[in-house]
Amino acid sequence: MPLVPRLLRPRTRIGTDARALPLEKVLPVAVEKNSEALRKKLCPLPMALGILLALLVPAPLFGGGVQLRDMVMISGARDNQLVGYGLVVGLAGDGDKDQVYTKQSVANMLSRYGVNIPAATISAKNVAVVMITADIPPFVRNGARIDVTVASMGDAKSLSGGVLLQTPLVGADNKVYAVAQGPLVLGGFAAGEGGAGGATVTKNHPTTAQIINGALVEKEIPSQFVHDNTVQLLLRDPSFNSAAAVAVAINDVFTNSAHALDSTCVVVQMPEGTAGAPVDFIAKLNKIEVTPDMPARIIINERTGTIVATAAIHISSCAVACGNITINVASSLDVSQPGPLSSGTTAVTRRTDTTVTEARSGFIPLPELPTVEKVASALNALGATPRDMMSIFQAMKQAGALQAELITR
């Protein structure tokens, strides 16, 4: 037999199929010499890999709770609303149609720069009077920037291409906290002449716009979130059960430090040694996981046909029949011709046809439905549309079979 060079010899590999072979065939020599010792060394390997994977996978994947920062907000750390009155210029004829207040506002602005002219002589077709609104978050320092929203106050056609002149933004105390200025960014447009014989295309609302980072903060709003070494947590969705659960979860980490004041507020006493670092203490509070109380609630929006139900709804045994009535009214025009050699005239008459169609539906008994999945399956089996389901839920609530809060928007 000719010799084969080492580089050309096929290499022997033990693939994944070898794992399924008996241990004696994979490692025959080792098994014959010390089979029991080898088995004891190899058997703990899957368990060790499992422990290693459990340590590598983040802990939140195994928990079903919600972090506290998503459930509550800190009392004293809140946003504040700002508002301002200003002018947008450069609208190329799409501005206010010479409104009295627009002309007067332009005259007042010009007088600040030493130009004194009567307001009646000003043409303001390139200018629009606008209102500016903004929310200033807590702990914002001087020199920071915030977003603003600009909305037309008069009869301007569009704010496209406009620039907001420097406008002070005041708070509820009538003090200036920020100054806004800059080019507008619109999410829509308006094109066309409109009117008789013309066409107009409009997308979204061209009379509202935004300026990202368009306001410069000039004055800080003081925020105090620690009172007498205590922090108050305000629940976003008030509930006595959720407030009690929050207090219990905090006490598991910081012993005897929290108690629920009511369904909205949980008071937390800062432990010893944390008074000098309240930010670190609140950061630890935010990471605590809590299982919130989920109320049994059904939200119905009849305008959009939307239904949202929580998992805690419960329906007692009842029977349901749902049928639709459709009324179709069709109107058409007929022509009445006079007889030959008669003195009559042709007349146009209107004819209306009305048809009523009622869909058949049986009286179907429903067993007790303790979960939202079973409720959805039962209503879908009836062939009910979303608007039919709204009527069914309302009737169930009146009959006392629906054990949930029903909210109609």
ABEGO torsion letter per residue (X at the ends): XBBBBAAABBBBBBBAAAAABBAAAABAAAAAABAAAAAAAAAAAAAAAAAAAAAABBAAAABABBBAAAABBBBGBBBBBBBBBBBBBGAGGABBBGBAAAAAAAAAAAAAAGBBBBAAABBAAABBBBBBBBBBBBGBBBGBBBBBBBBBABABABABGBBBBBBBBBBAAGBBABBBBEBBBBABBBBEAEEBGBBBBBBEBAABBBBBGABBBABBBBBBABBGGBBBBBBABBBAAAAAAAAAAAAAABBGABBBABAABBBBBBBBGAAABAAAAAAAAAABBBBBBBBBBBBBBAAAGBBBBBAABBBBBBBBBBBBBBBBBBBBBBBBBBBBGBABBBBBBBBBBBBBBBBBBBBBBBBBBABAAAAAAAAAAAGBBAAAAAAAAAAAAAAGABBBBBBBX
